[in-house]
Amino acid sequence: MNAFRSRGARALVVLHERELRAFLATWRSARAVSLVLDPDPDPSYASMEALLRHVLRAARGYLIWTCEVLALPDPGVEPAPEPADLAAAPEAFLEHVLLRWRAGLAGADGALLEATEAKSRWGATYCADAMLEHAVMHPLRHRFQLEERLGGR
């Protein structure tokens, strides 16, 4: 983890990894007590398995977008498995995603992280640094969502 061109990129990779692992631990706790998500028209919330796929698939998407925007090599992240397959063994895909994050962002230039802007896949404009910060917060927000539901049991 010390072979990063940018300390800022390294920090965001470490924080992202920490938050994804924390999300997965909370997701497992919620699934162990058969937590059911509130009805929502968004298919990402159709089930606990769909939520897991949403979070891990998003981690893939944030990395691919950032590498594209910074003209870094394709990080080679495989597509997320279907929800039921992913839920059966999430660690394998999680570790794959984390490895690709480390390798994919090791060469990121700190100045370019802050200066390079582009539209996200959902239409908002981000600099690459802000997209990585968004990526850190995404699993944290979903972990918070699950923790609140678990606390109300």
C-alpha positions in Angstrom: 0.0 0.0 0.0 3.0 2.3 0.1 3.6 2.3 -3.6 1.1 5.1 -4.4 2.1 8.1 -6.4 -0.4 10.2 -4.4 -0.8 10.0 -0.6 -4.3 11.4 -1.1 -5.2 8.5 -3.5 -3.7 6.0 -1.0 -5.7 7.5 1.9 -8.9 7.2 -0.1 -8.1 3.6 -1.1 -7.5 2.6 2.5 -10.6 4.4 3.7 -12.7 2.8 1.0 -11.4 -0.6 1.9 -12.2 0.0 5.6 -15.7 1.1 4.8 -16.4 -1.8 2.4 -15.3 -4.3 5.0 -17.4 -2.6 7.7 -20.4 -2.6 5.4 -20.0 -6.3 4.7 -19.8 -7.1 8.4 -22.9 -5.2 9.1 -24.7 -6.7 6.1 -23.8 -10.1 7.5 -25.3 -9.2 10.9 -28.4 -7.9 9.3 -28.8 -10.9 7.1 -28.2 -13.2 10.1 -31.3 -11.8 11.8 -33.3 -11.9 8.5 -33.6 -8.1 8.3 -36.1 -7.1 5.6 -35.6 -3.8 3.8 -38.4 -1.3 3.5 -40.3 -1.5 0.2 -38.6 0.7 -2.4 -39.1 1.1 -6.2 -35.3 1.0 -6.6 -34.3 -2.5 -7.5 -31.1 -2.0 -5.5 -33.3 -2.3 -2.3 -35.3 -5.3 -3.5 -33.5 -7.6 -1.0 -30.5 -7.8 1.2 -28.8 -9.6 -1.6 -29.6 -6.8 -4.1 -28.2 -4.2 -1.6 -25.0 -6.2 -1.3 -24.6 -6.3 -5.1 -25.5 -2.6 -5.3 -22.7 -1.6 -2.9 -20.0 -3.8 -4.4 -21.1 -3.0 -8.0 -20.9 0.7 -7.2 -17.3 0.2 -5.9 -16.4 -1.3 -9.3 -18.1 1.6 -11.1 -16.4 4.4 -9.1 -13.0 2.9 -9.8 -13.7 2.4 -13.6 -15.0 6.0 -13.9 -12.0 7.4 -12.0 -9.5 5.5 -14.1 -11.2 6.6 -17.3 -11.3 10.2 -16.3 -7.6 10.2 -15.2 -6.6 8.2 -18.3 -5.2 5.4 -16.2 -5.2 1.8 -17.5 -8.4 -0.2 -17.3 -8.3 -1.6 -13.7 -9.7 -5.0 -14.9 -12.6 -5.2 -12.4 -14.9 -8.1 -13.2 -18.6 -7.4 -13.3 -20.5 -8.2 -10.0 -22.1 -11.6 -9.8 -25.8 -11.9 -9.6 -27.2 -11.1 -6.1 -27.8 -14.7 -5.0 -24.4 -15.9 -6.2 -22.6 -12.9 -4.7 -24.4 -13.3 -1.3 -23.3 -17.0 -1.1 -19.6 -15.9 -1.1 -19.2 -12.1 -1.1 -15.5 -12.2 0.1 -14.2 -13.4 -3.2 -15.6 -10.5 -5.2 -14.9 -8.0 -2.3 -11.2 -9.0 -2.3 -11.1 -8.8 -6.1 -12.5 -5.3 -6.1 -10.2 -4.1 -3.3 -7.1 -5.5 -5.2 -8.2 -3.7 -8.3 -8.7 -0.5 -6.4 -5.1 -0.7 -5.0 -3.6 -1.5 -8.3 -5.8 0.8 -10.4 -5.2 3.9 -8.3 -1.5 3.4 -7.4 -0.4 5.6 -10.3 -3.0 8.4 -9.8 -1.4 11.9 -9.9 -2.5 13.9 -6.9 -2.8 17.2 -8.8 -4.9 15.5 -11.5 -7.2 14.0 -8.9 -8.3 17.5 -7.9 -8.1 19.2 -11.3 -9.8 16.6 -13.5 -13.6 16.9 -13.7 -16.2 14.9 -15.7 -19.8 14.0 -15.5 -20.7 10.9 -13.5 -22.8 8.1 -14.9 -25.8 9.7 -13.1 -25.1 13.2 -14.6 -23.5 15.1 -11.7 -20.0 16.6 -12.3 -17.2 15.5 -10.0 -13.5 15.9 -9.9 -11.8 12.6 -9.6 -10.9 13.2 -5.9 -14.5 14.0 -5.0 -15.7 10.8 -6.8 -13.2 8.8 -4.6 -14.6 10.5 -1.5 -18.1 9.7 -2.7 -17.0 6.1 -3.1 -15.8 6.0 0.5 -19.1 7.4 1.8 -21.3 5.0 -0.3 -20.7 1.9 1.8 -20.7 3.9 5.0 -24.1 5.3 4.2 -25.6 1.9 3.5 -23.9 0.5 6.7 -25.6 3.4 8.6 -28.9 2.5 7.0 -28.6 -1.1 8.1 -27.3 -0.2 11.6 -30.4 2.0 12.2 -32.7 -0.8 11.1 -30.9 -3.2 13.4 -31.0 -0.8 16.3 -34.8 -0.6 16.0 -35.2 -4.4 16.4 
